[in-house]
Amino acid sequence: MDASEYRRLRDEDEALAIGQPVTVYWTNSYRFLQAPGTVTKVNAQSVLVEIAEDVPINRRRIGWPKGTVIKAPRLSAYKLWSTNNRVEPRSDADGDR
């Protein structure tokens, strides 16, 4: 990651606000998961996101139903933040899938 990429990530992180549409990325039991959602709370080291669609574990089981709140680290929590555990702002065009 170069300086300009870090600045972009920092600016996105500082601009997080309640009600903002985002994509949340997280891991659970060796699974890499992602879902669109809405920011419900912004803390100093983490952000809470209510997911907007069901996230399945497999073809038959839903692991995280729509409305579940996921806690993800902010960039300032550099020991927890990674490309697999983060929040990324989403444009309205991304939300119209």
C-alpha positions in Angstrom: 0.0 0.0 0.0 1.4 3.4 -1.0 0.8 6.7 0.7 -2.0 7.8 -1.7 -3.9 4.5 -1.1 -3.6 5.0 2.7 -4.8 8.6 2.4 -7.8 7.4 0.4 -8.6 4.8 3.0 -8.2 7.2 5.9 -10.4 9.8 4.2 -13.1 7.1 3.6 -12.8 6.0 7.3 -13.1 9.6 8.6 -16.2 10.2 6.5 -18.2 7.3 7.9 -21.5 8.4 9.2 -24.7 6.9 10.6 -27.1 5.9 7.8 -24.3 5.7 5.1 -24.6 2.8 2.7 -21.5 0.6 2.9 -20.2 -2.9 2.1 -19.0 -4.8 5.2 -16.3 -7.5 4.9 -15.7 -9.9 7.8 -14.4 -13.4 8.5 -16.0 -16.2 10.6 -14.7 -19.8 11.0 -12.3 -19.5 8.1 -15.0 -18.0 5.8 -14.6 -14.6 4.1 -18.0 -12.9 4.0 -19.4 -9.6 2.6 -22.7 -7.9 2.5 -24.2 -4.5 1.7 -25.5 -2.6 4.7 -26.1 0.6 6.5 -23.9 2.1 9.2 -25.8 2.2 12.6 -23.0 3.4 14.9 -19.5 4.7 14.5 -17.1 4.2 17.4 -13.4 5.2 17.7 -12.1 1.8 16.8 -15.1 0.0 15.2 -18.2 0.6 13.2 -21.5 -1.3 13.4 -23.3 -2.2 10.2 -26.8 -3.6 9.8 -26.7 -5.9 6.8 -29.3 -5.4 4.0 -29.6 -9.0 2.7 -29.3 -12.6 4.0 -25.8 -14.0 4.0 -25.9 -17.8 3.6 -23.5 -20.3 5.2 -24.3 -22.9 2.5 -27.1 -23.5 0.0 -29.6 -24.5 2.7 -28.7 -22.4 5.7 -28.7 -18.7 6.3 -25.9 -17.8 8.7 -26.6 -14.0 9.0 -30.2 -12.9 8.3 -31.0 -9.5 6.9 -31.0 -7.0 9.8 -28.1 -8.6 11.6 -25.6 -6.1 13.0 -21.9 -6.8 12.2 -19.1 -5.1 14.0 -16.1 -4.3 11.8 -12.8 -2.5 12.7 -12.0 1.0 11.5 -8.7 1.8 9.9 -7.6 3.4 13.2 -7.7 -0.1 14.8 -4.8 -1.1 12.6 -4.1 -4.4 14.4 -7.6 -5.6 13.6 -8.2 -3.9 10.3 -7.5 -5.9 7.1 -8.8 -6.2 3.6 -10.9 -9.1 5.0 -12.2 -7.2 8.0 -13.3 -3.7 7.1 -16.0 -1.4 5.9 -16.0 0.2 2.4 -18.4 3.1 1.4 -20.8 2.2 -1.3 -22.3 4.5 -4.0 -26.0 4.4 -4.7 -25.3 2.6 -8.0 -23.7 -0.2 -6.1 -26.8 -0.6 -3.9 -29.1 -1.1 -6.9 -27.9 -4.7 -7.6 
